[in-house]
Amino acid sequence: MFGRRVPPHIVFALSVLLAALCMVPAVRYGMAGNWLPALIWGAVAVWFAVDAVRSYGWKQQKKS
């Protein structure tokens, strides 16, 4: 965005934080028996977790 890249360690930290924050409502909806919102929040949490894994890979590549 705007010609600069966000450093991989910031992407990793924000992705982990957002994945954890999205898992909270997913678990709460799942325990309440509301499966559609639980699946949606869970899918978003998985999306951010995958993004965190990818950014961790970028960070490891940059070290090499």
C-alpha positions in Angstrom: 0.0 0.0 0.0 1.3 3.4 -0.9 4.5 2.0 -2.4 5.9 0.4 0.8 5.7 -3.1 2.1 4.7 -3.9 5.7 7.6 -5.8 7.4 6.9 -9.5 7.8 7.2 -9.4 11.6 4.4 -6.9 11.9 2.2 -8.9 9.5 3.0 -12.0 11.6 2.1 -10.3 14.9 -1.1 -8.7 13.6 -2.2 -12.0 12.0 -1.7 -14.0 15.2 -3.6 -11.3 17.2 -6.5 -11.2 14.8 -6.7 -15.0 14.6 -6.9 -15.2 18.3 -9.5 -12.5 18.5 -11.6 -14.2 15.8 -11.4 -17.5 17.6 -13.1 -16.1 20.7 -16.5 -15.4 19.0 -16.2 -18.6 17.0 -15.9 -20.7 20.2 -18.6 -18.7 22.0 -21.0 -19.1 19.1 -20.1 -22.8 18.8 -20.8 -23.4 22.5 -24.1 -21.6 22.2 -25.1 -23.9 19.3 -25.1 -21.1 16.6 -23.2 -23.0 14.0 -23.3 -20.6 11.0 -21.7 -17.7 12.9 -19.3 -20.1 14.5 -18.2 -21.4 11.1 -17.9 -17.9 9.7 -15.7 -16.7 12.6 -13.7 -19.9 12.5 -13.0 -19.5 8.8 -11.8 -16.0 9.3 -9.6 -17.1 12.2 -8.1 -19.9 10.0 -7.6 -17.3 7.3 -5.5 -15.1 9.6 -3.6 -18.1 11.0 -2.6 -19.2 7.5 -1.5 -15.6 6.8 0.6 -15.7 10.0 2.3 -18.9 8.8 3.0 -17.4 5.4 4.5 -14.3 6.9 6.6 -16.4 9.2 7.9 -18.1 6.1 8.8 -14.8 4.6 10.7 -13.9 7.7 12.7 -17.1 7.6 13.5 -16.6 3.9 14.7 -13.1 4.6 17.2 -14.5 7.2 18.7 -16.9 4.7 
